[in-house]
């Protein structure tokens, strides 16, 4: 059987092997605490579930590409409250079935597979940036991040700017939890505009941060109409809706129109009863603050433990991840798994991730506290 050579080249999704090993341990009755996949355990807020239940119809029908007007309006309202940016819900907001499929399919709308197009992204990073670019027929141009793991305009070589059609940035960053400043984002956007490159801003973790300094958005740097910028938002972590699959793309109206045209072939909005739950979620900020506090408590437990053991915690200012320098990340992940703790070796997120572990703050606060002794035993014993 013939296969797409990109699929053969990439193989399976990087996290699959870890999950298979963890599943085998569970099946054998071994207690496992899983920090590998960003799927938090806290219940979805009841008011969101109530909105979904009330909207379940007697007759199930297809959702549309643009989704419900009420959902686009709710997203626009959130963007104005959170970032102080006005967007037109009719032309600048496009609901999606979560962010993963939207991120993957976006290059299909902008890449010419017959040319020499490149899609730029920072590495280590979310693997879907690379995969979406390759399946669209572009070069996936990973820029190795270092230091504070923030992608800056000066990190991109001059010749690559000439071939780039789009550039992915992510803040708060997955996997490191680093936050880009508004100045850094503005400089990156200026470089993108100078080279006619679309800035794609993965901002799915924008509401999960510590303290009073809110992570900025590329929409704030873009100005009225958000020319040249698309922001990718999600309710998965903000509202505990990972399984509901609800997100949105917001920004440049011309780019949104291109994606709306594309999505007639590759995807539609979530089911309308899920969209009803999303309207409720985007319209409320209290529950997001409550969840933010929970993640802050988890991060404090684990950060304190690793630093007490002498490991450097890098970035980890926001999002739902702890990024820890451990030396040999494969060996460290293996030792932790022997003790029943699943963590991701940094290299699965691409070059530059070697030597780090990523711990997703998905177990409960109590489970995080219980895991500390296992981590100490597995990583400090000779």
N, C-alpha and C positions, 0 to 999 in steps of 0.2 A: 504494500500500500504506500502511495506517495504521501509525504507529509510536508507541510510548510517548513522550509529549512530554518526559519527563525525559531520555530517551536523546538526543533531538534537541537539547535544551538543552545537555547536557554535551558532546556530540561524542565523539571518541575518547579513549582513555586518554592523559593528558598526555605520557607518555614515548614514545609511539609514533613521533612525527615524528623525534625524535632517533635512535631506533633505525633507522628507515628510511634516514636519511642515512648513518649509520655503516655499515649493511649495503651500501649502494651503493658506498661507498668500498672496503670489503673486496672486493666483487665485481670492482672495477676493479683489484685488486691493490695497493691502498694500505695500508700497515701502519697499524693502528688500535689504540690502547690505550683501553679503554672503562671510564670511571669513573662511568657514568650509572646503571646498574641494580645493585641490591644483591644480586648473585649471585656470591659468592666462588669463586675458582678452586682453592683447596686441596682435595685429594682427600678424599672421605668416609673416615673412619677404617676400617681394615680389619675391626675387630671388629664394627662395625655391619653392614657388607656381609656378613660371615660369618653373622650372625644372620638377615639377610634370606634369604640363600641356603638356609639350613637349614630355613626355615619355608615355602618355596614348596611348595604342595600338589600332589598329582596331579590333583585336581579343584578347579577354581576356583569359589568360592561367594561370595555377597554378604556383605560385612561388615555388622555391625549398627550401630545408632545409638550405643549406649553403649560399643561397642568391647570389647576383651578386659579382663577383670578384672585381669589381670597388668599391663596398660598403665596402668590407672587407679591401681593400687597403686604402680607405678614413679613416676608423676607426683606422687602424694602423698608418696612418700619424698623426691623431689627438693625439693618445696616445704618439707618439714620441715628438710632439710639446709641449704638455701640461705637460707631466710627465717626459720627457727625457728617455723614455723606448722604446726599439725596440722590436716589436713582429712580428711574422710571420703571415701575413694575411691569409695564406693557412691553418695553423694548430692551430693558437691561437686566432682566431676571429670568432665568431658565431653571425650573425644578428638575432634579435628577433622581435616579434610584440609588441614592448614596453617592459617595464621591469616587469610589474606586473605578466604577465603570465609566464615569465621566472623565476622569483623568486619563484612563487608558484610551478612550475613543477620541479625545480632543485632537490629537495630531492628524487624524484622518481628514479633518476639515481644512487643514492648512498646509500639509506637506504635499509636494509634488514628487511622487515616487520615481518619476522618470529623470529627476534632476539630481543635484548634489546637496540637497537640503540636510540640515542638521537641527536636532533638538538638544538644547543644552540643559544640564541639571547638575546639582551638586551631589557628590558621593563622599561618604556614605549617605544614602537617602532611601526614600520609598521606592522599592523595586519597580513599581508600575510606571514610573517616568520612563525608564529605559525600555521596558517592554512595549509600552504604547508607541514610542518612537520607532522601534524596530519593526513592529507589525505594520506601521503606516508606510514603511519604506524609506525612512530617514536614517541618517547616522545618529546613534545615541551617544552624545558627546558628554561624558561625565567629567566634571571638574572636581579634582580631589580637594576636599576641604581639610583644614588644619587649624590649629590654635583654638579659636572659639567656635569653629564649625559654622560660621556665617558666610554665605556666598556673596562676594562683593564684585563690583564691575571690573576692578583691576585683575581679578582672578581669571577672566576669560581672555584667551589669546586673541590678538588682532585678526588673524586670518580666520578664526572660527566665527567671529562676528559677521564676516562677509558671507558665510554660508548658512548662518542660523536663521530659522524662521520663527522659532519660539524658544523661550527660556523659562524653566521651572524654578521657582524659589519656594521655600517652605519655612514659615515662621508663625508660631513656635515650631521648631524643627523636629522632624522625625528622622532619625532615632535619638538625637542628642538632647532635645529640650532646650536648645539655644534660641535666643530671640534676636532678630535683626532690628536695629534702630530705624526710625523713620528716615534719618539722613542716609543710611546705607541703602534703604529701599529706594529712596528718591534718586540716588546716584545710579543705581542699577537700572531704574526706569529711564533715566536720561540717556544712558548708553544704549538701551534697547530702542528707544525712539530714534536715536541718531543712526541706527543701522536697520531700521524698519523691522524690528524683532518684537513679536508679541510676548508680553510678560504674563506668565501664568503663575498665579500666586496661590499655593496650597495653604489655606488659612483655617483648616479644619479644627485646630486646637486653640483658636484665638481667645476663647473664654476660659481656658484652663491655665491659670498663671498664679504666681505667688505675690502677695503684697498689693500695693496700690498702683504700680506701673503697668498699665494695660498694653499688651503687645499691639503695635500699630498694624495697619492694613495698607496694602499697595493702593487701595482705593483712595486713601487719604493723600497719597503722593500724586495720584493721577489728576486730580482736579475735576471740574464739571464735565460730565459725560464719560469720564473714565477712559479717555482715548488710549488704546494700546494696552489695556490691562483687563484681565479676567481674574476674579477672586473665586476660589472654590471653597464652599462652606458645607458643613455637615452637622446633623443632629446626633450622630452616633455617640460621641463622647460627651458633648455638651448636655444632651438630654437623655442619655441612656437608651438610645434607640438604634443600636447597632443592627439588630435583626429586622427593623422596620424598613431599612434602606431608604433614607430620605436625605437629600442634600440640595444644593443649588449652585449655579454659576451666576456671577453678578459682574457687570462691567460694560465694556465697550459694546455699543448697540450693533455695530456692523459685525463684530465677531460673534455676538449672541445670535444674530440672524443666520450666520453661516452654520453655527452649531445646531440651531433649530432645524435648518434644512437637512443637515446630516442625520439628526436623531429621528427623522421620519423613517430612516432605514435601519438604524441600529438600536434605538431605545426610546422609551417614553418615560413620563413621570411615574411615580409610585402609584399604587392603587388609590382611588379617591378617598377611601376611608383612612388610609395611611396619611394622605395629604391633609385630611381634617385634623388628625393628631399633630401633624407638623405645624399647622396654623396655630394650634394651641401652644406648642413648644416654642416657636419663634416669637410668640407674643408675650412670653413670660420670661423674666430674667431672674426671679427669686430662686427657682429650682436650680438654675445654672450656678448661682453663687453657692448654694448648699453643696452641690456636687464638687465645686472647686475647693471648698473647705475640706472635703473628704480626701481628695487627691493630695492636698497639701499635707494633711496628717500622715498619709501613707509615705509620701516622699521624705518627710522628716524622720520617720522611723528608720527607713532604709539608708538614707544619706548618713545619718548619725552612726549607724552600725558600720558601714563601709569605711567612713573616715576614722572611726575608732580603731579599725583594723589596719589602718595605714594605707588604704586605697584612695586614689584621687577620684573624686566625682567631678566630671567635666560638664559644662552646660547645665542641663537638668533644672533650668529655671522655670519651665512651663511645660505644657502638654501633659502627657501621662507616662513619661518615661524617665528612668534614671540611667545615666551613661557613665560607666565606671571603667577606669583604666586598670587592667588586671594582668598585663603581660601577654601570656598565651591564652587567647580567648577561647580557642577550641578546647584546650585542656581544662580551663576553668569551668566552661559550660558542662563538660563531661563529668567533672567531679561533683558539681552541684546536682546534676541529674542522678548520679549515684545516691545522693542523699534525699532525693525526692523533690528537688527544686528545679524547675525548668526556667532557664534564662537563655537569651539569644546571643550567640557569639557575634560580635560586631561585624565580622567580615561578610555575613550574609546580606548586609545592607550595601555592599560594594567596597571598592578600594578606599582605603582610609579608615575603614572600620576595624581593621586588624588591631588586636591588643585591647579591645574594649568589650564589655558586656552591656547589653541593653536589657533592663528589667522594666516590663510594662506594669504599671501600678493597678493591676486588675484584681488581685485577691483582696479580700476585705482587710480592714485595718488590723483586726485580730490575727488573720493569717499572716500578714506582713510581720507582725510582732513575733509570732511563733516561728517564722522562717529565719529570723535573725540568728538563732543558735545553730541552725543547720548550715547557714552560710559561713558562720564563723568556724565551725568544725571542718567544713569541706575545703575552705580556701586558706586556712592558716595552719592546718596540721601538716606535718612533714611527710 
